[in-house]
């Protein structure tokens, strides 16, 4: 009888487990979150870490206006703004949540009626091929997007595989259906951005081509192959290129209609069809960083047929698998929507940058083959080293190891012989400060996620990068211990970020037994103190002669020696040694007052009016959550005798900065960093200093979670008495034993077990 009861209990528990793990999580994912105002996310279709991000563009704002930067273009970093009322078309590459941009390749737009080849303007929509649309006729899911193009009565549906975008257009009955391919269109576009474009019409269903651009990535070439489900009846080209002084002897041929190829800087193509009512024309566009043949092979390997629903289902199953790596329990529907949309946004970047045969273009512009790993690109490292890559080290360690190998391949192929700073599509963009690839590599070494690469060679790449004297003040930093104000407009933030990166190199060196490197970079890691001004109590620009800059405003985010932040926030950027920073600033009492003031004082608009990446949306007091340099700050109370303030601050930030609405992100999602902060903080812990194996305890905002780890272990989080009022941790246990010190280690997670939070409504002092 006892055995029967145990068997029944086991079966019931197994059934409950299956019920929990089989819950569909995609219904909680809303890619539309962050598409309004500052989030800069896109609502279209993509697979996890996919090469293709197939999404609508809602305007074609130029990067240039009267020969200068056009600030209006900033809204369109992802091509889509929720408040817009027209759609220009659907392009195949997008950054997710960035504060600068590029891409928007190969825009396709279906139309009916008289052919129009100009996109028109939002103010005069009918002057071009764009169409009005309504959010009531728009669906945005993981790997699926659907919208009605009102002006043409066309239903557009989008889905993807990793390397192929799949369009499905339901047309009305007409003998004037068109599918436009606009090779001029792009994000952060300007008239001379296209270096060269090419289209080859192989037959009436297969097109290939490429585009080379000079944008954020200054030497970027992307190849494509298009396949139509139905033969087109005719096609045409238009060449708007203005600067082709020499055109050769092509005038011998009639290129005006149904010609097989065209080249130029600014070209458009159109393909004509006759359609019956509701007829679906499907379009597959495969991408390749290598060649047009590579694009065809990618298409044949990933989507050989025409079953749109099957491709959608396959992609959504990939998302279900990825999302289920963390299963949460919460009584709040909004919390689940926030959490799983954050998971979705966190798993978009970095992106795959290899063909199915493993070939890719390298930084040296040669073709390479990834041997034993998948090559990735889109490394927004100033953002993502903080929480995104540490998140991968828990739930995607093998993939993160491939990302590290991709960074090392970048280093080997780089003409400058440096690890990536901000790289995309076989190009280094050199955006933002620091050399934060070293922090990602150090964190992977600390957690022994190597996947075949030599850690000693990885350490060497870190050291060579950090000793690159002619890169943004590193030489002065090595000689003086700081970057002089005269040499850089962001001298203080550079000094602080270099110091943190140097600490991470020292941690890797210590683990690998390189005492010489450990000592060198441990000393460099102390350089943060060289830009601290005890007279003002802030990190402050320091001149070449050793004196501090006289004209200095610690509230301003403009021209004060910091990148996208002010002295109030950046003074706290010593994540590798908060205890020493606290002593430097005058001890615990003053440190706590400083932190309290940061969250409670008011920052007037004038102090960030000239900084486009910082707006009121992302500010609490003077704490700027909408930008990354302060993402560790709420956890600094853990180094004081008042850790309950970390718990309260974290829960406040979660409530104020994240909402399941189009304007639900308080700042650029920055390739998943903003979302990764949310994921960690909602679970109840955060990696303040990637490069070691310690996480700081905060305050979980859910009832529990189960993390399914790649090593087969599960790490369970249980939260007792969790509520919006019970934000304070009363007790912590790990596997039934008290966990002291408001810290959690990576090994404690990796080995599996159960972390239990006991929560209450009053601080435990």
N, C-alpha and C positions, 0 to 999 in steps of 0.2 A: 504493500500500500504506500509506504514511504517512497519507494522507488518510482511508483506511478505518479505521485505528487511532484517529485523532483523533475521527472520527465515532462510532465504537463507544464510545470513552471518554466522549464528551459524552452519548451516550444513556444509558450506565450511570450517569454522575453525575446526570443528570436523573432517572433512575429512582430512584436512592437518595434524591435530594432529595424526590421525590414520596412515597416511602415514609416519609421522616421527617415531612413536613408532614401526611401523611394519618393519622398515628397518632392514635387516639382518646385524648383527654385526660380526658374525663369520668370514666372508670373510676378516675382518681386523685383525683377530687374526693369528699370525704366531709363533707357539711354537718353531720354529727353531731359533728365535731371542735369542741370549745369549748362543747358543750351541758351539760357537767357542771361543777359548781362555778363558777369565776369567769369563764369565757369569755363567757357571756351571748349566744351565738349561737342561731339557731333552725334546726331540721332540715328545714323545709318547702320548698315550691316557690316559686321566683321567677325572673323573667327578668333579664338584666343591667340594673341600674339601674331595675328595674321598679317601677311604682306599687303593685302588689299583691305582698304577701309572705304566701302562703297556707300556714299552719303550725298544728300542733296546740298547744293549751294543756293543760298537765298539772295546773294548779290555779288557783284563783280567790282568791288571798290579797288581802285588802283593804289599801289604802295606809294606812288609818286603824285604830287600835286604842285604844279608850277616849279618843277625842279627840286622840290623838297619833300621830306617825309609827310605823308598824309595821315594825321592821327586817327581819322575815321576808319582806316583799314584795320586798326587794332581789334575792333569788334569781330572781325572775320578771320581770326586765326584758325578756326575750324571750319570756315566756309558757311556756317549756318548761324543765324540769330533768330531766336524764337519769336520776336516781335515783328519780324518781316512778314510781308503778305504775298510775296511771289517767290517762285522757285525758278532758278535759271537752268538747272540741269543736275545731272548726277555724275560726280567724278569719283576716281578710284583710289586716291591716296589722301590721307588727312592725319595731322597731328591731333592728339587728344589732350586738350586742356592747356596748351602752351601759351606763353606770353609773347611769342614771336612765331613766324610761320614761313611756310613754303608749300610745295606739293599742289594738290588739286588737279592731278593729272588726268587727261583724256576725258573731258566732259562729254556726256551723251545726253541728248534731249529729244524725246519723241514729240512730234507735232502733227497737225493736220491742217489742210487749207493752203493758202499761198505760202510759199517757202520764204522764211526769214532767216538771215544768217548773222544778224546782230542780236546780242542778248537784250538790248534795250535798257531802260533805266527803271528804277522803282517808281519814279514819278510819272513816267510814260511807259507803262508796262507793254502796251500793245504796239509800241514802236519796234519791238524785237520778239524773239522766240520765247521769252520767259512766260510763265503762266501763273495766274492767281491760284492760291490753295487755301484750305481752311484746316485748322487743327482738329476740327470735328471729323474730318475725313483723312486723318493721319494716324497711323499705327507705328510705334517704335518699340521693338523688342530686341532681345539678344539675337543677332544674326538674321533679323528680318525688319524691313521697313516697307511701309505701304502708304501711298498718298494718291489722292485724286487731283489731276491737273485740270482745274475747272475750265480754263479757256479752250481746252481741246477735248474734254470729256474722255480723257485717257486715265486708266488706273495703272499706276506704276508700282511695281513690287521689286524688291531687291533682297538678295541673299548672297552668301559667299562660301567658298572654301578658303584654304589658307592663301592660295595664290591666284584665285579666279573670282571675279565678280560676275554674278548671274542676275540679269535683268529680265523681268516679265512685264510686257506692256499690253494691256487690253484696250484695243482700238475700237472706235465706232466704225460704222460702214462708210467707206470713203475710197475714192480713187486717187486721193492726194495725201497719203500717209507718208511721213518722213521720219527718219532717224538721223539726227545731226551729230556729227563728231567734230567738236570744236577743239582744235589743237592749240589755239591761242590762249584759251582760258586757263587760269591758274590762281592760286591763293598768294597774297602778297605779290601781285602781278605788277608789271610795268612794261612799257612798249618793247624794250629790248631784252626782256628776260629770256625769251626763246633764242637760243644760239642757233639751233637748226631742228627741223622736224621733217619727218618722212612718212608717207603712206604708200603701201603697195596693195592693190586690189588683185588678189591671186585668182579669185573666181567670184561668182555671185553670192557666195555665203561666207568667204574667208578673206579677212583683211589683216595685214601685219603693218608694223611701223615702229617708230621710236620718236622720242623727244629729248633733246639736250637743252638744259636750262642753266642760267647763271643767276642764282638767287642766294638764299641763305647758304645752301650748298652750291658752291660756285662752279662746279664741274660735274653736273649730275646728268646721267643718261638712263632713261627707262624705256624698255622695249615692251611691245604688246602684240597680242593676237586676238582678233575679234571673229567670232563665228555667229552667224544668224541662223535661226531655226527655219527660216523661209527665204528663198532666193529673192533678192531685190530686183525690181523691174528695170531700174536704171540708177545711175549715180553721177555725182559731179563734184568738182573741187572749186574752191576759190582761194587765190593766193593774194593776201593783203600785204605781203612783204614790201617794204619801202626802200630798203638799202641795197638791193641786189643790183649793183652797178653792172656786173657781168652776168649774162644769162646764157652764154654759149649759143649753140645752134638749134635749140629746142623748137624754134619757130618753124622748123620743117614739118612738124607734126601738129595735127589738130588735137589740142589737149582740152578742148572746151567741154566735152561730154564723153562719159564712159571710157576715159583714158585709164590705163592700169596703174599709174604712179604719179606722185607729185612730191616735190621737195620745196622747202622754203622756211623762212622764219615764222611767218604768220599764215597758217593755212587752216581751212575748214573743209569738211567733206559732208555730203549728204547722200542718203540712200533712200530710194523711193519704193513704196509698196502700195498694192491694192488690198483692202481689208474688208471683211464682212463684219457685221455687228458682233461685238464682243470677242473678235478674234485676237488670240494672244500671239504676239511676236516676241520670241525670246532671244536674248543677246548674251553671249558669254564673252567676257574680256579677261584674258590671262595676262599677267605681268611677269617680267623677267628682268633682273639686273644685268643679264649676260648677253642675250641675243633674241632675235625674233623667233628663231627655231626653238630656243629655250622656252619662250612663252607658249609656243604650240605644244611642246612636250609637257609643260605644266598643265595645260588645259586637258590634254589627253589622259594624263595620269589622275587628275583630281575630279574633273567633271566630264567624262567621256560622252554622257547622254544628255537628255533634255528634260529630265524629271525635276522640275523646280521644287516641288514639295519634298522630294527625297533629299535634295541638297540642303534645303532649309532644315529638315529634321536632323540630318547628319551634323550640321553645324551647331544646332541647338543642343544636341546630345553632347558635343564637345564642351559646350558651356555648362551643361548640367554636371558633367564629370568634374570640371574645374571648380564650380561653385560648391560642390559637395565636399570639397576638402575641408571646409569649415561649416559645420551645421550648428546653427544657433537656435535657442529657444527663447521666445519673447511673447508676451501677451499683446505687444504693440505691433499692429500691422505696419505702421509708419517706420518703426525701428527695423523691421525686416526689409522694407523697401530701401531704406537708407543703406543698410548693411550689404545687401546683395547687389545693389547698384554700385556701391563702393568696390565690392569684389570684382564686378564686371569692369569698371574703369581701371582697376589695378592690374588687370590681366590683359590689357590691350597692348601695352608697350613694355619693353622693347619689342621690335617686330622682326619676324623672320626675314632674312636677306640672303636666301639661297634658292636656286632652282631645285627641282625634285631630284636631280642627279648630284646635288651637293656643290655645284659650281656657283661662284659669286664674283663680283668685281671688288677688288681690294682698294685700299687707300693709295696704292701706287698705280691705280687705273689698269692694272693687269687682271687677268682672270685667274682665280685660284679655286681650289676644291677643298671644302671642309672635310677633313679626314677624321672621322670618329666624333664629330660634333655638328650641331646646327649653328650656322653663323647668324648673328643678330645685328640689327642696327637700331637707330633711334635711342641714343643714350643721352638723356637729359640729366646728367649726373649731378649737377649742382642741386637739383631737386631730389632725385630718386635714391641717392646714397643714404638718405636719412632714415627712411622707413620702407620704401618699396622693395629694394634689394634685401634688406633684413627680413621682410615678410616672405620673399621668395626662398630665403634660406631655411624657412620653417616649412612652407607648404609646397615649394617648387625647387628643391635644392639641385636636382639634376639639370633643370633648365637654367637655373642661375649659374651653375658651373659652366654651361655652354656659353652663357653671356660673358663670363670671365674669359673664357678661351677666345671669344670674339674680340674682346678688348686687347688681349695679348696679340692676336693676329693683326689688329689695327696698329699696335705698337711696332710689330715687325715690318709692316708695310709702309708705315708713316715716313715720309721724307724728312720730317722734323724729329723722328725717333722719339715720339711721346705717346703715352697712353691717351685715350680719348678724353676730351674735355666736354664737348657737346657734339656728337657726331651723328651723321645721317647719310645714308645712301652713298657709301664710299667717299665721304667728304667730312673733313673736320670743320665745324662752324666756329670754334673758339669762343663760344658764347658763355657768359657768366665767369665767375672767378673760382680759384682753387684748382686743384688737380685731383678731383674726388674719385676718379677711377681707383686710386690707391686705397681708398676707404672700402670700396666694394670688394676689392681683391683681398685686403686684410681681413675683412669680415668672413669671406669664404675660407681663407686659410685658418682662421680661428676656429671655424666650425668643421674643418677638414672636408669641405665639399670641393674636391679638386677635379674629379672626372677626367683623369688622364694627363693633366698638364703638370709640368714640373714646378713645384712651389718656389724653388730657388731661382728659377728663371723669372717667375712672376715677381718675386721680390726685387730682382735686378731691374726689371722694367719699371717698378715703382720708384726705385732709387734714381735711375737715370732720368726719369721724368721730373722728379723733385730737385734734381741738380741742374736743370736746363736753365742756365743763367740768363739767357736773353728773352725768356718768356715772362712778360708782365711783372717785372720787378724782382724775380727770383734771385738774381745776382746780388742786388742790394740787400735783399732779405737775408741771404746767406752771410753777407759781409757785416751788416749793421744789426741784424736781428729784427728788422722791420722794413717795410716798404716806405720810402720817403714820400711825403705829400706831393712834392714837386714832380715825382716820377709817375704818379698814377692818380686818377680821379677817385679811385676806390681803394686807396692805400690801406686804410684800416681794416676793411673787410677782407682784403687780400691777405694781410698779415695774420688775422685771426683764423682764416680758413686754411692757410698754409700750415699754421701751427697744429691745427687739429689733424690735418692729413699726415703731417710728420709724426704725430703720436701714433696714428694707425699703422704707419710703416714700422715704427719701433715695436709695436705689439706683434706684428708678423715676424719681424727679425728675431725677437725673443723666442717665439714659438719654434722657429726654424734653427735656433742655435747660432745666430749671427750676432755675436756680442758687439762687434765693431760697429755694425749698422745700428744696433739697438742703442748704443751710447750716443752716436752721432745724432740720431733723430729724436731721442728722448730730450737731448739738450735743445734742439730746434723747436720741439713742442712747447717749450717754455717761452717762446718769443711773444706770445700774447701779452705778457706783462709789459713789454717794451712800448706798447701803445696805450697803456693805461695811465691816465693823468690823475694823480691823487688830489690835485687841487680842485678839479671840477667833479671828480668821482665818476668819470666816463672814459671809455675808450675814445681816443681823440687823434686826429691827424697830426703826425710828427714830421717836422721838417728835416732836411738833409743835415742841418747843423745840430740836430738833437733836441731843439726846442719844439714846443707844441704850437700849432697854428693858433693865432690870436683870435681871428674872427671865426667863431664856432657856435653853432646852435644845435644842441643835442636833440631837439624835437624835429628838426627839418630832415626830410628824406632826399633833399636835393643838394648836390655839390658839397657834401659834408664828409666825404671820404668813405662812404658806404654804398654798397650796391643794393638797391631796392629795400632800404630800411634806414632807420635812424639810430643815433647813438644809444638811446634808451633801450632799444631792443638788442642791438649788436653788442653792447657791453656785456651781455650775458652769454655771448657765444664762446664759451670755453667748455664744451660738453665733455671733454676728456678729463677735466679736473675741477669740478664745481667747488670742492672743498677749498682748494687753493685760491680760486677766484673769490670765494666768500671772505677769506682772510685778507686778500688783496684789497677788497672793497671796504674793509673796516670791521669785519666780524659778523657773526650771525644776526645780531639785532638789526644792524643797518641793512644787511642783505635781505632779511625778511621785509623790512619797511620798503626797500627798493622794489621787491617783487609785488608787494601789496599795491604800491603806488602805480606800477605799470598797468595793472588790471583795472584800477579804479579812477585814475586821472582822465582828463579829457584831452584828446588830440584834435585841435581845430583843423578844419579842412585846408586852411592855407598851407599847412606843413607838408601835405602830400599832393597838392594840386598839380604839381609838375611831374609826378611819378605815376605813369599810366597803369602800372601793375598794382598799385595800392589805392583802394577806394574805401568809402565808408562801409561797404558791404562786409569787408573782412576785418574790421577793427572792433576790439572790445577795450574801452578805455584808451590806452596807448599801446596795448598789445596787438600786434598785427598778425592775426592767424592766416589771413589771405595770402601771405607770403612765407616762404619756408624758413628763414633764419631763426624764427622764434618757436619753431615747432617743438623744441625740447623744453621750453621755458617753464611750462606749468608743472613739470616734473622736478624742478630744482628744489622745491620745498622738501623733498625727500632727504636732502643733505642737512636739513635743519631739524630742530625738535618739534616742528609743526607740519608733519607729512599730511595731516588731514586737509591742509590747504591745497595740496596737489589734487586730492580727491574731489574737493569742491570745485576747483578751477576746471579740471578736466570735464566734469559733468556739465558745467556751465557752457564750456566751449562746444561740446557735442550738441547741446540744445540750440545754441545760437547760430552756429556756423553750418549746420547740415539739416536740410529739409527735403522731403520727397516731392519737390516741385521744380519746374523749369529753372527758377532762380535759386535753387536750393544749395548752391555752393558759394561760399563767401569769398572766393578768389579762384584764380586759374587752377584747375586740377593738376596741371603740370605733370603729364604723363603718368598719373596715378599716385603721386606723392600725397596730395591732399586726401585722397581716398584711403591710402595705406595708413595715414595717421588716424583716420576714423576707425579703421578695422582694429588696429592695435588697441587704441584707447577704449573702444567699446568692449573688447575682450578683457581689459583690465590691466594691461602692462604695455611698456613702450621701450624701444632701444635708444636710449639717450645718446650713447656713444658707440655706433657700429665699429667693429674692430675688436671689441671684447665680447664676452658671452653673457653679459649681465643685462637684464631688463628691469626697469623701475616699475613698481606697482602703482597703479592709479585707482580708478573706481569703475568697475564694469557696469555697463548700461543695459545688460540683458540678464535673463534668468539662468543662462548657461550656454555652453558651447562644447562641441566635440571636434577636435582637430585630428584629421586622418593623415598620418605622416607617411612619407614614402618608404620608411624602413619597416612598415607594418604595424607600428605602435599607434596607439591613440592617446591623446592628451585631452582629458575632460576638465572643463571648468564648470563648477556648480556655484550658484550665487543664492545665498539664503537671505530672504527678507529684502530683496531688491525692489526699489521703487524710486520715483522721482524725488522723494523726500529722504529716503534712506541711502544717502550717497557716501556715508562714511564707513570705512572698514573697521570692524570691531575685532576681528580675528581672522587669521589665515592658516589653513592647514594644507599640507601636501602629503597625500597618501596617508592621511590620518594623523600626521604629526604636525605640531605647530611650525609655521614657517616664519622665522624672525626677520626683521630688518627691511621690510618693504622692497625686497629684491627677489628676482627669480632668475635662474640660470638657464642657459640653452640646454645643457645636459639634462636638467630636470624636465624640460619639455620633451627632448629627444627620446628619453627613456620611457616616456609614457607615464600614465598615472592620473590622479585627480587632484586638482587645486580647488579648494573650497573657500569662498569668500563669505564671511558672516557680516552682514551690513546693518547699519543702524542710522537713526536720524540725528545723532549728536556725535561730535568729534570724540575720538578716543585719545585723550591727552595723557 
